[in-house]
Amino acid sequence: MKADPTAKSRQIILISIIILFHLVGIIGLAIPATRTIFLEIVPWHILLMLVVIIISHQSIDSRFLLFAIIIFIIGFCAEWIGVHKNWLFGSYNYGNTLGLKLDAVPLIIGINWFLLIYSSGVLMQRIRIRSMFIRIITGAMLLVLLDLLIEPIAIKFDYWHWSNAIIPLKNYTSWFLISCIMLFIFEKFNFKKQSIVAPILLLTQFLFFAVLNLL
């Protein structure tokens, strides 16, 4: 079966958008004179990545939208519990970089959870690990590794802040467990094999935060 040239072209365009906007973001955040402006557009950047992922998904239907809503709600509620109860991640609060908040939790954080879970789930799907259990565990471990890169940047750029400037171990254990739950949901929705666009987004996120940590 021949590949659809239109679909292939669309993938190339979407991947180019992901790489270009992250590259521009690195440059903008690395230069003190432009940093404030680029921090203000962080939520818009996440929304753009959401649009890219939605466009890349095959067969956008009620199942896909339901999955996205479920992950958004779980992610937002987990963060609300984390901020107000300190049960999950530890004692922390959000800064202003992530934009509009509902009861002290940025609305964009639920979208970010969706992007991470979807991208990790599709990556595990594409590398064809046969065991669902191993796919879930491996995907969750990848997201914990990503969080290790995100945390120093998040603190530096006012995404969120930890009480006493200490990141507790339970932050990472909670990331792992919540990611496992969400990836299990991804598995149960049983989406047909998706394009490489979402895994490229995940890889680009790794490179984005790794480079910012080095600068």
N, CA, C and O of each residue as an XYZ file, in Angstrom:
860
protein
N       0.843     -1.198      0.000
C       0.000      0.000      0.000
C       0.879      1.249      0.000
O       1.712      1.418      0.890
N       0.699      2.129     -0.993
C       1.507      3.325     -1.108
C       1.112      4.366     -0.054
O      -0.054      4.509      0.312
N       2.139      5.086      0.415
C       1.876      6.144      1.393
C       1.154      7.302      0.704
O       1.433      7.633     -0.449
N       0.240      7.896      1.423
C      -0.496      9.056      0.926
C       0.444     10.256      0.890
O       0.900     10.701      1.943
N       0.752     10.798     -0.302
C       1.696     11.927     -0.380
C       1.211     13.162      0.357
O       2.012     13.925      0.897
N      -0.110     13.360      0.380
C      -0.661     14.516      1.099
C      -0.420     14.377      2.597
O      -0.024     15.335      3.261
N      -0.661     13.171      3.128
C      -0.426     12.919      4.549
C       1.048     13.067      4.891
O       1.403     13.590      5.947
N       1.907     12.600      3.983
C       3.354     12.712      4.206
C       3.781     14.169      4.247
O       4.564     14.570      5.108
N       3.268     14.958      3.318
C       3.595     16.393      3.289
C       3.107     17.083      4.554
O       3.796     17.938      5.111
N       1.902     16.701      5.007
C       1.356     17.296      6.228
C       2.253     16.973      7.429
O       2.508     17.835      8.269
N       2.725     15.730      7.500
C       3.618     15.343      8.588
C       4.888     16.180      8.581
O       5.332     16.646      9.630
N       5.472     16.374      7.410
C       6.707     17.151      7.297
C       6.483     18.584      7.761
O       7.315     19.152      8.467
N       5.357     19.163      7.362
C       5.041     20.537      7.762
C       4.872     20.629      9.275
O       5.401     21.545      9.905
N       4.143     19.690      9.858
C       3.895     19.708     11.301
C       5.182     19.492     12.091
O       5.406     20.154     13.104
N       6.014     18.584     11.640
C       7.299     18.348     12.308
C       8.180     19.593     12.201
O       8.871     19.955     13.154
N       8.153     20.233     11.057
C       8.934     21.464     10.868
C       8.477     22.558     11.823
O       9.299     23.295     12.368
N       7.158     22.664     12.029
C       6.615     23.657     12.971
C       7.103     23.364     14.389
O       7.505     24.275     15.112
N       7.067     22.097     14.780
C       7.516     21.708     16.125
C       8.972     22.104     16.333
O       9.312     22.750     17.324
N       9.823     21.715     15.401
C      11.253     21.976     15.540
C      11.545     23.473     15.489
O      12.313     23.984     16.304
N      10.940     24.171     14.541
C      11.195     25.602     14.372
C      10.804     26.400     15.606
O      11.575     27.237     16.076
N       9.607     26.144     16.135
C       9.133     26.947     17.258
C       9.910     26.638     18.537
O      10.107     27.528     19.364
N      10.353     25.392     18.714
C      11.183     25.091     19.878
C      12.567     25.713     19.735
O      13.136     26.192     20.716
N      13.110     25.709     18.518
C      14.414     26.327     18.287
C      14.355     27.830     18.542
O      15.229     28.389     19.205
N      13.326     28.475     18.016
C      13.149     29.906     18.254
C      12.959     30.165     19.749
O      13.456     31.157     20.281
N      12.236     29.269     20.421
C      12.024     29.416     21.854
C      13.322     29.350     22.644
O      13.525     30.123     23.581
N      14.199     28.428     22.267
C      15.499     28.335     22.935
C      16.271     29.640     22.789
O      16.814     30.168     23.759
N      16.311     30.146     21.568
C      17.043     31.392     21.316
C      16.430     32.552     22.102
O      17.141     33.328     22.740
N      15.100     32.659     22.045
C      14.420     33.756     22.726
C      14.586     33.724     24.228
O      14.720     34.772     24.860
N      14.579     32.520     24.816
C      14.728     32.400     26.271
C      16.181     32.543     26.702
O      16.461     32.920     27.840
N      17.090     32.246     25.808
C      18.514     32.336     26.150
C      19.012     33.770     26.157
O      20.002     34.078     26.821
N      18.340     34.652     25.424
C      18.773     36.049     25.333
C      18.009     36.883     26.374
O      16.787     36.990     26.280
N      18.686     37.467     27.346
C      18.000     38.240     28.401
C      17.062     39.314     27.864
O      16.010     39.557     28.456
N      17.414     39.955     26.771
C      16.615     41.062     26.241
C      15.260     40.605     25.717
O      14.303     41.379     25.712
N      15.172     39.347     25.274
C      13.916     38.838     24.702
C      13.197     37.861     25.627
O      12.088     37.421     25.323
N      13.819     37.521     26.748
C      13.283     36.468     27.617
C      11.872     36.780     28.116
O      11.006     35.905     28.109
N      11.636     38.014     28.545
C      10.321     38.374     29.091
C       9.220     38.160     28.066
O       8.163     37.621     28.395
N       9.454     38.571     26.848
C       8.455     38.406     25.780
C       8.184     36.931     25.526
O       7.031     36.526     25.376
N       9.242     36.128     25.477
C       9.063     34.709     25.179
C       8.391     33.963     26.327
O       7.668     32.994     26.096
N       8.622     34.401     27.548
C       7.918     33.781     28.677
C       6.425     34.083     28.621
O       5.602     33.259     29.020
N       6.084     35.257     28.130
C       4.667     35.625     28.032
C       3.910     34.778     27.011
O       2.697     34.604     27.120
N       4.630     34.251     26.019
C       3.943     33.464     24.981
C       4.039     31.956     25.214
O       3.642     31.172     24.351
N       4.557     31.543     26.367
C       4.641     30.110     26.669
C       3.284     29.403     26.544
O       3.213     28.354     25.904
N       2.193     29.945     27.138
C       0.896     29.269     26.978
C       0.459     29.152     25.524
O      -0.132     28.147     25.127
N       0.750     30.179     24.730
C       0.386     30.156     23.314
C       1.206     29.120     22.550
O       0.716     28.498     21.607
N       2.443     28.944     22.963
C       3.280     27.903     22.368
C       2.682     26.516     22.628
O       2.623     25.677     21.729
N       2.239     26.288     23.870
C       1.626     24.998     24.210
C       0.341     24.794     23.419
O       0.066     23.688     22.953
N      -0.441     25.847     23.267
C      -1.669     25.752     22.470
C      -1.360     25.442     21.004
O      -2.082     24.679     20.364
N      -0.295     26.030     20.478
C       0.108     25.724     19.101
C       0.478     24.252     18.969
O       0.111     23.606     17.987
N       1.203     23.718     19.952
C       1.558     22.294     19.908
C       0.308     21.419     19.989
O       0.258     20.347     19.387
N      -0.695     21.875     20.731
C      -1.967     21.152     20.788
C      -2.605     21.086     19.404
O      -3.065     20.028     18.976
N      -2.630     22.214     18.711
C      -3.192     22.255     17.357
C      -2.423     21.316     16.437
O      -3.027     20.591     15.646
N      -1.098     21.324     16.533
C      -0.260     20.450     15.710
C      -0.603     18.982     15.948
O      -0.740     18.207     15.002
N      -0.741     18.611     17.210
C      -1.029     17.211     17.539
C      -2.430     16.816     17.085
O      -2.623     15.706     16.590
N      -3.397     17.692     17.243
C      -4.759     17.390     16.795
C      -4.784     17.186     15.281
O      -5.415     16.251     14.787
N      -4.101     18.056     14.550
C      -4.056     17.921     13.100
C      -3.376     16.621     12.689
O      -3.758     15.996     11.700
N      -2.365     16.220     13.456
C      -1.606     15.015     13.099
C      -2.362     13.724     13.376
O      -2.038     12.679     12.812
N      -3.374     13.791     14.247
C      -4.076     12.572     14.652
C      -4.984     12.059     13.539
O      -5.730     12.823     12.927
N      -4.907     10.757     13.288
C      -5.809     10.144     12.316
C      -7.179      9.936     12.947
O      -7.284      9.573     14.119
N      -8.187     10.159     12.191
C      -9.568      9.884     12.617
C      -9.949     10.630     13.888
O     -10.190     10.016     14.927
N     -10.003     11.949     13.802
C     -10.463     12.739     14.944
C     -11.965     12.505     15.099
O     -12.756     12.886     14.236
N     -12.340     11.880     16.196
C     -13.736     11.545     16.428
C     -14.072     11.730     17.901
O     -13.267     12.262     18.665
N     -15.247     11.297     18.290
C     -15.681     11.490     19.676
C     -14.795     10.732     20.664
O     -14.613     11.184     21.794
N     -14.242      9.587     20.255
C     -13.368      8.809     21.144
C     -12.093      9.589     21.448
O     -11.645      9.652     22.592
N     -11.525     10.174     20.416
C     -10.299     10.952     20.610
C     -10.570     12.163     21.498
O      -9.790     12.457     22.404
N     -11.660     12.858     21.243
C     -12.004     14.029     22.046
C     -12.296     13.640     23.488
O     -11.921     14.363     24.411
N     -12.962     12.504     23.692
C     -13.230     12.028     25.047
C     -11.921     11.715     25.765
O     -11.751     12.063     26.934
N     -11.003     11.060     25.069
C      -9.695     10.752     25.649
C      -8.991     12.043     26.079
O      -8.478     12.137     27.194
N      -8.974     13.038     25.183
C      -8.306     14.303     25.489
C      -8.932     14.977     26.710
O      -8.222     15.515     27.559
N     -10.251     14.947     26.793
C     -10.955     15.571     27.922
C     -10.638     14.840     29.223
O     -10.407     15.469     30.255
N     -10.629     13.508     29.168
C     -10.330     12.716     30.370
C      -8.926     13.025     30.885
O      -8.731     13.238     32.082
N      -7.953     13.048     29.980
C      -6.572     13.327     30.397
C      -6.446     14.749     30.926
O      -5.758     14.985     31.919
N      -7.104     15.692     30.269
C      -7.090     17.077     30.758
C      -7.624     17.150     32.181
O      -7.014     17.781     33.044
N      -8.763     16.504     32.428
C      -9.391     16.559     33.751
C      -8.519     15.892     34.809
O      -8.321     16.441     35.892
N      -8.001     14.709     34.493
C      -7.138     14.015     35.456
C      -5.900     14.848     35.756
O      -5.515     15.008     36.915
N      -5.278     15.376     34.705
C      -4.075     16.179     34.902
C      -4.347     17.422     35.724
O      -3.593     17.739     36.644
N      -5.426     18.131     35.397
C      -5.753     19.350     36.132
C      -6.090     19.035     37.588
O      -5.635     19.727     38.499
N      -6.884     17.992     37.803
C      -7.267     17.623     39.174
C      -6.058     17.185     39.998
O      -5.961     17.506     41.182
N      -5.134     16.451     39.368
C      -3.920     16.040     40.074
C      -3.125     17.258     40.510
O      -2.606     17.303     41.626
N      -3.030     18.255     39.620
C      -2.301     19.471     39.968
C      -3.037     20.272     41.043
O      -2.404     20.872     41.912
N      -4.375     20.282     40.988
C      -5.148     20.993     42.022
C      -4.898     20.353     43.386
O      -4.687     21.049     44.379
N      -4.923     19.028     43.422
C      -4.653     18.316     44.676
C      -3.226     18.604     45.136
O      -2.964     18.796     46.323
N      -2.312     18.628     44.168
C      -0.921     18.905     44.512
C      -0.734     20.281     45.116
O      -0.016     20.439     46.103
N      -1.378     21.279     44.529
C      -1.223     22.664     44.996
C      -1.926     22.892     46.326
O      -1.369     23.515     47.230
N      -3.150     22.387     46.446
C      -3.973     22.719     47.615
C      -3.838     21.740     48.773
O      -4.056     22.117     49.924
N      -3.483     20.496     48.490
C      -3.395     19.495     49.549
C      -1.971     19.013     49.818
O      -1.684     18.447     50.873
N      -1.090     19.243     48.855
C       0.307     18.782     48.964
C       0.427     17.269     49.101
O       1.427     16.773     49.620
N      -0.575     16.534     48.644
C      -0.564     15.079     48.798
C       0.274     14.375     47.743
O       0.867     13.331     48.015
N       0.329     14.933     46.555
C       0.920     14.194     45.441
C       2.373     14.577     45.178
O       3.275     13.762     45.368
N       2.597     15.797     44.748
C       3.920     16.173     44.269
C       4.794     16.812     45.341
O       6.016     16.863     45.202
N       4.178     17.292     46.397
C       4.897     18.042     47.413
C       4.308     19.437     47.533
O       3.244     19.715     46.979
N       4.991     20.308     48.250
C       4.491     21.657     48.488
C       5.042     22.605     47.420
O       6.243     22.875     47.379
N       4.156     23.106     46.561
C       4.574     23.996     45.481
C       3.430     24.914     45.102
O       2.286     24.701     45.504
N       3.746     25.934     44.327
C       2.710     26.816     43.799
C       3.137     27.305     42.422
O       4.325     27.342     42.102
N       2.158     27.677     41.623
C       2.426     28.116     40.255
C       2.735     29.596     40.194
O       2.154     30.406     40.916
N       3.675     29.933     39.304
C       3.964     31.329     39.010
C       3.024     31.835     37.927
O       1.927     31.306     37.747
N       3.457     32.857     37.211
C       2.590     33.499     36.217
C       2.865     33.066     34.777
O       2.080     33.384     33.884
N       3.940     32.363     34.539
C       4.350     32.061     33.164
C       3.328     31.220     32.408
O       3.132     31.421     31.209
N       2.675     30.282     33.089
C       1.752     29.375     32.404
C       0.363     29.967     32.193
O      -0.539     29.287     31.702
N       0.195     31.222     32.561
C      -1.021     31.926     32.164
C      -2.221     31.748     33.073
O      -2.094     31.503     34.272
N      -3.402     31.881     32.460
C      -4.681     31.921     33.174
C      -4.851     30.739     34.116
O      -4.611     29.591     33.743
N      -5.275     31.042     35.362
C      -5.423     30.003     36.379
C      -6.877     29.853     36.806
O      -7.655     30.806     36.773
N      -7.215     28.662     37.198
C      -8.486     28.361     37.849
C      -8.162     27.822     39.222
O      -7.610     26.729     39.351
N      -8.501     28.582     40.252
C      -8.214     28.208     41.632
C      -6.732     27.869     41.815
O      -6.386     26.832     42.381
N      -5.869     28.756     41.330
C      -4.410     28.713     41.510
C      -3.696     27.692     40.628
O      -2.489     27.496     40.770
N      -4.423     27.040     39.719
C      -3.811     26.061     38.815
C      -3.996     26.528     37.374
O      -5.130     26.760     36.956
N      -2.919     26.675     36.601
C      -3.056     27.117     35.207
C      -3.887     26.124     34.390
O      -3.676     24.914     34.472
N      -4.816     26.639     33.615
C      -5.633     25.770     32.764
C      -4.778     25.041     31.725
O      -5.099     23.928     31.310
N      -3.694     25.685     31.318
C      -2.843     25.105     30.276
C      -2.167     23.828     30.745
O      -1.710     23.036     29.922
N      -2.095     23.612     32.071
C      -1.371     22.445     32.587
C      -2.088     21.146     32.212
O      -1.444     20.120     31.991
N      -3.423     21.192     32.141
C      -4.161     20.007     31.718
C      -3.875     19.672     30.263
O      -3.787     18.502     29.891
N      -3.729     20.714     29.437
C      -3.387     20.519     28.027
C      -1.979     19.947     27.909
O      -1.721     19.076     27.078
N      -1.073     20.442     28.745
C       0.295     19.929     28.699
C       0.355     18.449     29.073
O       1.106     17.684     28.469
N      -0.432     18.050     30.066
C      -0.503     16.629     30.425
C      -0.996     15.801     29.239
O      -0.470     14.722     28.969
N      -2.000     16.308     28.540
C      -2.499     15.591     27.365
C      -1.393     15.426     26.321
O      -1.209     14.335     25.780
N      -0.658     16.503     26.037
C       0.401     16.433     25.032
C       1.465     15.417     25.419
O       1.928     14.648     24.577
N       1.854     15.412     26.691
C       2.884     14.485     27.150
C       2.411     13.040     27.087
O       3.134     12.170     26.601
N       1.214     12.782     27.569
C       0.697     11.413     27.597
C       0.454     10.896     26.189
O       0.830      9.770     25.865
N      -0.166     11.707     25.359
C      -0.430     11.289     23.982
C       0.877     11.004     23.239
O       1.000      9.987     22.557
N       1.846     11.903     23.376
C       3.120     11.735     22.675
C       3.865     10.497     23.154
O       4.414      9.742     22.351
N       3.881     10.295     24.458
C       4.538      9.114     25.007
C       3.809      7.837     24.585
O       4.441      6.841     24.231
N       2.481      7.875     24.626
C       1.696      6.708     24.229
C       1.915      6.332     22.777
O       2.056      5.153     22.452
N       1.944      7.335     21.894
C       2.163      7.065     20.471
C       3.575      6.539     20.232
O       3.776      5.648     19.407
N       4.558      7.089     20.955
C       5.925      6.595     20.822
C       6.002      5.114     21.193
O       6.607      4.324     20.469
N       5.395      4.739     22.314
C       5.397      3.333     22.724
C       4.662      2.472     21.696
O       5.038      1.326     21.448
N       3.632      3.027     21.116
C       2.872      2.331     20.085
C       3.739      2.072     18.851
O       3.673      0.997     18.255
N       4.542      3.052     18.476
C       5.325      2.951     17.251
C       6.543      2.035     17.388
O       6.962      1.428     16.402
N       7.115      1.922     18.576
C       8.283      1.046     18.719
C       7.885     -0.411     18.943
O       8.736     -1.291     19.074
N       6.594     -0.642     18.983
C       6.037     -1.996     18.915
C       6.474     -2.913     20.062
O       6.802     -4.079     19.845
N       6.473     -2.383     21.259
C       6.650     -3.236     22.438
C       5.366     -4.036     22.613
O       4.284     -3.452     22.687
N       5.463     -5.331     22.679
C       4.265     -6.174     22.679
C       3.473     -6.105     23.973
O       2.242     -6.139     23.955
N       4.163     -6.011     25.079
C       3.496     -6.021     26.385
C       2.934     -4.643     26.719
O       3.672     -3.658     26.745
N       1.630     -4.574     26.973
C       1.020     -3.319     27.383
C       1.644     -2.823     28.683
O       1.879     -1.624     28.837
N       1.912     -3.719     29.604
C       2.504     -3.356     30.888
C       3.856     -2.678     30.686
O       4.133     -1.651     31.305
N       4.687     -3.240     29.833
C       6.015     -2.665     29.585
C       5.888     -1.336     28.859
O       6.647     -0.407     29.137
N       4.941     -1.230     27.931
C       4.725      0.046     27.248
C       4.376      1.140     28.241
O       4.914      2.245     28.173
N       3.479      0.833     29.159
C       3.050      1.817     30.158
C       4.213      2.214     31.062
O       4.447      3.402     31.282
N       4.938      1.238     31.585
C       6.055      1.505     32.493
C       7.151      2.302     31.791
O       7.680      3.265     32.345
N       7.487      1.891     30.569
C       8.540      2.581     29.817
C       8.144      4.016     29.496
O       8.946      4.938     29.642
N       6.893      4.197     29.057
C       6.405      5.539     28.757
C       6.422      6.435     29.984
O       6.809      7.601     29.898
N       6.003      5.898     31.129
C       5.980      6.682     32.368
C       7.395      7.042     32.811
O       7.633      8.149     33.295
N       8.329      6.115     32.647
C       9.725      6.396     33.008
C      10.308      7.502     32.132
O      11.066      8.345     32.611
N       9.951      7.493     30.845
C      10.400      8.566     29.947
C       9.900      9.925     30.422
O      10.636     10.911     30.384
N       8.648      9.972     30.868
C       8.075     11.244     31.318
C       8.721     11.716     32.621
O       8.864     12.919     32.842
N       9.106     10.786     33.474
C       9.832     11.173     34.689
C      11.200     11.757     34.323
O      11.632     12.753     34.904
N      11.870     11.134     33.362
C      13.154     11.672     32.900
C      12.978     13.077     32.329
O      13.812     13.955     32.555
N      11.896     13.285     31.593
C      11.621     14.613     31.059
C      11.391     15.611     32.187
O      11.869     16.743     32.120
N      10.666     15.201     33.219
C      10.408     16.101     34.347
C      11.707     16.495     35.044
O      11.833     17.618     35.531
N      12.672     15.579     35.096
C      13.970     15.911     35.679
C      14.625     17.074     34.938
O      15.306     17.900     35.546
N      14.417     17.135     33.630
C      14.950     18.241     32.836
C      14.109     19.502     32.981
O      14.631     20.617     32.947
N      12.802     19.315     33.143
C      11.894     20.463     33.215
C      12.050     21.241     34.524
O      12.010     22.471     34.522
N      12.225     20.535     35.628
C      12.167     21.166     36.951
C      13.089     22.381     37.107
O      12.618     23.433     37.540
N      14.381     22.284     36.773
C      15.245     23.480     36.955
C      14.793     24.664     36.104
O      14.879     25.813     36.536
N      14.313     24.381     34.895
C      13.854     25.451     34.003
C      12.551     26.049     34.522
O      12.350     27.263     34.471
N      11.664     25.180     35.025
C      10.381     25.649     35.557
C      10.585     26.615     36.709
O       9.887     27.623     36.815
N      11.541     26.307     37.568
C      11.827     27.175     38.709
C      12.441     28.490     38.236
O      12.067     29.566     38.704
N      13.385     28.390     37.307
C      14.084     29.575     36.808
C      13.144     30.529     36.087
O      13.283     31.746     36.208
N      12.187     29.988     35.336
C      11.337     30.810     34.483
C       9.922     30.997     35.037
O       9.005     31.347     34.295
N       9.746     30.764     36.333
C       8.486     31.081     37.018
C       7.295     30.270     36.510
O       6.171     30.770     36.452
N       7.558     28.994     36.139
C       6.441     28.083     35.856
C       5.784     27.716     37.186
O       4.576     27.858     37.370
N       6.626     27.238     38.106
C       6.176     26.910     39.461
C       7.375     26.985     40.402
O       8.524     27.050     39.967
N       7.082     26.975     41.698
C       8.132     27.086     42.708
C       7.832     26.125     43.864
O       6.680     25.915     44.242
N       8.903     25.554     44.406
C       8.788     24.605     45.517
C       9.058     25.312     46.837
O       9.912     26.194     46.923
N       8.315     24.910     47.864
C       8.563     25.447     49.191
C       9.973     25.060     49.625
O      10.392     23.914     49.464
N      10.682     26.014     50.165
C      12.068     25.815     50.615
C      13.007     25.448     49.469
O      14.129     24.996     49.698
N      12.535     25.649     48.214
C      13.359     25.381     47.017
C      13.849     23.941     46.950
O      14.888     23.656     46.355
N      13.090     23.035     47.566
C      13.472     21.611     47.569
C      12.437     20.824     46.770
O      11.238     20.913     47.033
N      12.913     20.053     45.792
C      12.017     19.189     45.012
C      11.966     17.831     45.701
O      12.967     17.115     45.718
N      10.826     17.464     46.265
C      10.751     16.196     47.006
C      10.739     14.985     46.077
O      10.333     15.077     44.918
N      11.183     13.871     46.595
C      11.212     12.628     45.820
C       9.815     12.231     45.366
O       9.645     11.663     44.288
N       8.814     12.532     46.193
C       7.459     12.108     45.824
C       6.924     12.846     44.598
O       5.945     12.411     43.993
N       7.559     13.956     44.230
C       7.189     14.591     42.968
C       7.392     13.619     41.813
O       6.536     13.487     40.938
N       8.536     12.940     41.823
C       8.864     12.031     40.727
C       8.084     10.722     40.807
O       7.693     10.163     39.782
N       7.859     10.238     42.025
C       7.048      9.022     42.155
C       5.605      9.287     41.727
O       4.969      8.433     41.110
N       5.093     10.474     42.058
C       3.731     10.822     41.648
C       3.644     11.011     40.136
O       2.675     10.581     39.510
N       4.663     11.659     39.542
C       4.708     11.780     38.080
C       4.630     10.399     37.435
O       3.900     10.187     36.466
N       5.394      9.472     37.992
C       5.433      8.117     37.435
C       4.070      7.440     37.549
O       3.566      6.889     36.570
N       3.476      7.478     38.730
C       2.204      6.778     38.964
C       1.061      7.401     38.163
O       0.253      6.685     37.570
N       0.994      8.724     38.144
C      -0.068      9.398     37.382
C       0.118      9.149     35.890
O      -0.854      8.945     35.162
N       1.369      9.166     35.438
C       1.638      8.860     34.032
C       1.214      7.438     33.690
O       0.672      7.195     32.612
N       1.456      6.505     34.593
C       1.030      5.110     34.375
C      -0.485      5.025     34.213
O      -0.982      4.346     33.314
N      -1.210      5.714     35.081
C      -2.680      5.705     35.006
C      -3.152      6.262     33.670
O      -4.011      5.675     33.013
N      -2.587      7.395     33.272
C      -3.009      8.032     32.030
C      -2.617      7.200     30.808
O      -3.381      7.111     29.847
N      -1.431      6.593     30.843
C      -1.013      5.755     29.719
C      -1.855      4.484     29.631
O      -2.071      3.955     28.541
N      -2.325      4.000     30.769
C      -3.255      2.865     30.767
C      -4.551      3.267     30.050
O      -5.112      2.495     29.273
N      -5.005      4.477     30.327
C      -6.206      4.987     29.642
C      -5.942      5.091     28.143
O      -6.789      4.715     27.332
N      -4.769      5.600     27.776
C      -4.400      5.674     26.356
C      -4.489      4.287     25.713
O      -5.040      4.133     24.623
N      -3.949      3.299     26.391
C      -3.967      1.934     25.860
C      -5.392      1.428     25.671
O      -5.694      0.767     24.678
N      -6.249      1.733     26.606
C      -7.613      1.222     26.552
C      -8.433      1.896     25.444
O      -9.416      1.330     24.966
N      -8.028      3.096     25.041
C      -8.725      3.719     23.922
C      -8.305      3.114     22.578
O      -8.996      3.265     21.571
N      -7.165      2.429     22.584
C      -6.763      1.593     21.454
C      -6.809      2.333     20.116
O      -7.408      1.859     19.150
N      -6.160      3.512     20.079
C      -6.082      4.243     18.820
C      -5.249      3.459     17.817
O      -4.267      2.815     18.187
N      -5.641      3.513     16.541
C      -4.820      2.861     15.531
C      -3.487      3.585     15.423
O      -3.365      4.745     15.817
N      -2.500      2.897     14.891
C      -1.139      3.422     14.855
C      -1.104      4.829     14.264
O      -1.623      5.086     13.178
N      -0.474      5.727     15.015
C      -0.431      7.131     14.633
C       0.899      7.507     13.992
O       1.838      6.711     13.977
N       0.970      8.713     13.467
C       2.155      9.187     12.760
C       3.297      9.485     13.737
O       3.141      9.408     14.955
N       4.426      9.821     13.165
C       5.628     10.101     13.942
C       5.613     11.490     14.560
O       6.523     11.822     15.320
N       4.619     12.311     14.265
C       4.605     13.711     14.707
C       4.655     13.827     16.228
O       5.469     14.583     16.758
N       3.801     13.094     16.936
C       3.770     13.199     18.404
C       5.083     12.741     19.043
O       5.577     13.431     19.934
N       5.677     11.603     18.632
C       6.989     11.247     19.179
C       8.066     12.289     18.911
O       8.950     12.496     19.741
N       7.997     12.952     17.747
C       8.959     14.019     17.460
C       8.781     15.169     18.445
O       9.759     15.776     18.882
N       7.528     15.466     18.793
C       7.271     16.507     19.793
C       7.918     16.131     21.125
O       8.544     16.972     21.770
N       7.770     14.876     21.536
C       8.348     14.432     22.805
C       9.869     14.529     22.765
O      10.484     15.018     23.713
N      10.480     14.069     21.677
C      11.934     14.158     21.534
C      12.395     15.611     21.540
O      13.415     15.943     22.145
N      11.644     16.470     20.867
C      11.998     17.890     20.812
C      11.913     18.520     22.195
O      12.721     19.382     22.539
N      10.936     18.092     22.987
C      10.833     18.592     24.362
C      12.063     18.204     25.178
O      12.582     19.014     25.946
N      12.529     16.969     25.012
C      13.749     16.542     25.698
C      14.917     17.446     25.313
O      15.647     17.926     26.181
N      15.092     17.676     24.022
C      16.204     18.498     23.550
C      16.048     19.948     23.991
O      17.026     20.597     24.361
N      14.825     20.454     23.951
C      14.531     21.832     24.343
C      14.963     22.095     25.780
O      15.695     23.049     26.045
N      14.517     21.258     26.702
C      14.843     21.490     28.117
C      16.282     21.117     28.429
O      16.890     21.720     29.313
N      16.842     20.140     27.727
C      18.249     19.796     27.937
C      19.145     20.958     27.544
O      20.081     21.293     28.270
N      18.867     21.576     26.403
C      19.675     22.725     25.952
C      19.528     23.895     26.904
O      20.518     24.541     27.246
N      18.304     24.181     27.339
C      18.099     25.300     28.265
C      18.826     25.065     29.583
O      19.286     26.017     30.212
N      18.933     23.822     30.003
C      19.672     23.517     31.226
C      21.171     23.772     31.065
O      21.868     24.073     32.035
N      21.653     23.650     29.839
C      23.079     23.847     29.580
C      23.450     25.317     29.414
O      24.602     25.702     29.612
N      22.456     26.139     29.046
C      22.737     27.562     28.775
C      22.848     28.375     30.068
O      23.080     29.583     30.020
